[in-house]
Amino acid sequence: MLADELSRSEAELDLGRASLLIAAEEYPQLSVDLYLARLDQVAEEVKDRLANETAPLVVLNDLLKTLYERRKYAGNRTAYYDPRNSFLNDVLDRGVGIPLTLGIVLLEIGWRLDLPLEGVNFPGHFLIRYSGSEVLLLIDPFDKGKIRFEDEAQQLLDQAYGGAVAMRDDFLRSASKRDMLTRLLTNLKGIYTKISDDRRALGVVERLLMIWPTSPTESRARGILLARLGRHEDAARQLEAYLRVSPSADDRGHVQDIVRELRSGRYDGDGGLE
């Protein structure tokens, strides 16, 4: 169960398992252990090829070749917002994904190989950092594992924002496993909200609340989605809870109006998630 996995400490939390448990919401028959074994298999393939070679940069180089040249993993540039790009089982089956899910694949296999890798919540483009004893490198999991030095990060920002955003140190801070799971779920929430799939969006929000139970943003989003789905009593209670923990919220008046409409039976489906 996802809740059980999320109850673990950061060190014990299994990122790959948690990502697959998120995918299991869409694929109830998904075999989590089968897909974890596939990550094991890739790691063993790299070990077998390198025999007794354990130099971290050599191992990293072979891992990147294995994923991007031998197994042909790639960023999905033609259908970036396809929700399958956010489900780890689909990424492993199809060999395409977004920076985050390709990064999770790289991290999970790299950790099995004892590589010093960590996620980086870079704006607009998730990255992987190799923290070696002599060198720090950034790896772009979306661009065939391309390697950059940290002082080249501004180039990535310029690609994403056309030169409008200047590099800051906090853009390169490490991402915890919960940060990565939050980013994964937030991506899915945005996709489902855009296509007005309220049922799936609600499932995603409820999983975000497993990670951040006191989040006002997700509390409000859950209330609005419940209302849209016709669960007016549940929605009113959720939005009242949101108002109690966010007494100074900018949208307080609007949310109070929605609650009154829900309580009086006059709710017409209005009320955005943002």
C-alpha positions, -999 to 999 in steps of 0.1 A, spaced: 0 0 0 12 35 -8 3 48 27 26 21 42 55 31 19 50 68 27 51 61 64 88 51 61 117 74 68 134 91 39 163 66 40 139 36 40 114 49 16 116 29 -17 112 55 -45 106 30 -72 80 10 -52 62 42 -43 62 54 -79 48 20 -90 21 21 -63 10 55 -77 7 39 -111 -13 11 -96 -42 35 -91 -45 35 -129 -34 -1 -133 -50 -21 -104 -35 -54 -115 0 -40 -118 27 -63 -104 50 -39 -84 76 -66 -77 78 -76 -114 87 -41 -124 112 -37 -95 128 -69 -107 132 -53 -141 152 -25 -125 173 -51 -108 179 -68 -141 193 -37 -157 217 -32 -128 229 -68 -130 234 -63 -168 257 -34 -161 276 -53 -134 280 -83 -157 294 -62 -185 319 -44 -163 330 -75 -144 353 -63 -116 353 -27 -127 339 -5 -99 352 30 -107 320 51 -103 325 72 -134 331 41 -155 299 25 -140 279 56 -146 291 58 -183 280 22 -189 247 27 -172 239 57 -194 250 37 -225 228 8 -214 197 30 -209 200 54 -238 220 34 -265 214 -2 -259 178 0 -245 169 32 -265 153 51 -236 143 86 -247 123 117 -237 88 117 -251 89 150 -271 59 142 -293 34 135 -265 50 151 -234 17 154 -215 6 119 -221 -2 106 -186 16 74 -194 49 93 -192 42 97 -154 36 60 -147 68 41 -140 55 8 -154 46 25 -187 80 42 -189 97 8 -184 75 -8 -210 76 19 -236 111 33 -230 98 69 -231 90 94 -204 94 128 -190 125 141 -172 112 130 -138 102 95 -145 133 88 -167 153 103 -138 136 79 -113 146 50 -135 182 63 -136 183 69 -99 169 35 -90 193 16 -112 222 38 -102 215 33 -65 216 -5 -71 250 1 -85 261 21 -55 265 53 -76 263 86 -57 233 100 -75 205 123 -63 176 141 -78 176 179 -84 143 198 -85 155 221 -113 128 245 -125 109 231 -154 133 202 -160 142 175 -135 179 166 -133 202 140 -117 233 150 -98 264 128 -97 282 137 -65 316 121 -69 346 126 -46 364 147 -73 336 160 -95 300 172 -95 280 165 -127 245 172 -138 228 145 -159 198 153 -181 176 121 -181 154 136 -208 182 143 -232 198 108 -236 217 112 -203 236 143 -215 262 154 -189 268 189 -179 289 207 -152 269 227 -127 282 260 -141 263 251 -173 229 251 -156 221 286 -169 220 271 -204 192 248 -194 173 277 -178 177 297 -210 163 268 -231 132 266 -208 126 303 -202 142 321 -231 168 340 -209 141 355 -186 152 336 -155 186 340 -138 203 310 -121 201 308 -83 218 284 -60 185 269 -47 176 258 -82 202 230 -77 192 219 -43 187 181 -38 153 166 -41 141 142 -14 122 111 -24 90 128 -11 99 159 -32 101 136 -63 68 119 -55 52 152 -50 64 164 -84 52 132 -100 17 136 -85 16 173 -93 24 166 -129 -5 141 -130 -28 165 -113 -21 192 -139 -27 168 -167 -61 156 -153 -72 190 -144 -65 203 -179 -87 176 -194 -114 180 -167 -109 144 -155 -121 151 -120 -122 115 -108 -86 109 -116 -76 143 -104 -92 136 -70 -73 103 -67 -40 122 -73 -49 149 -48 -57 124 -22 -23 108 -27 -7 142 -24 -25 146 9 -8 113 20 25 130 16 15 165 29 -16 160 51 -19 196 61 -14 212 27 -40 240 22 -36 239 -16 -45 202 -17 -72 205 9 -89 231 -12 -84 211 -44 -99 180 -28 -130 200 -17 -135 215 -52 -132 182 -69 -156 165 -45 -181 192 -52 -177 188 -90 -182 150 -86 -215 156 -68 -203 147 -33 -216 179 -19 -217 171 18 -181 157 17 -170 188 -3 -186 212 22 -168 196 51 -135 196 33 -138 232 23 -148 242 58 -117 224 71 -96 244 45 -111 276 58 -102 267 94 -66 261 86 -63 291 61 -82 319 78 -63 346 59 -65 329 25 -70 353 -4 -99 332 -17 -117 329 16 -147 348 4 -150 327 -28 -147 295 -9 -173 306 17 -197 313 -12 -191 278 -26 -198 262 9 -230 282 12 -241 270 -23 -232 234 -14 -251 236 19 -282 251 2 -282 228 -28 -275 256 -53 -239 246 -63 -235 248 -101 -201 233 -105 -181 266 -105 -148 270 -86 -113 265 -100 -85 244 -85 -60 273 -86 
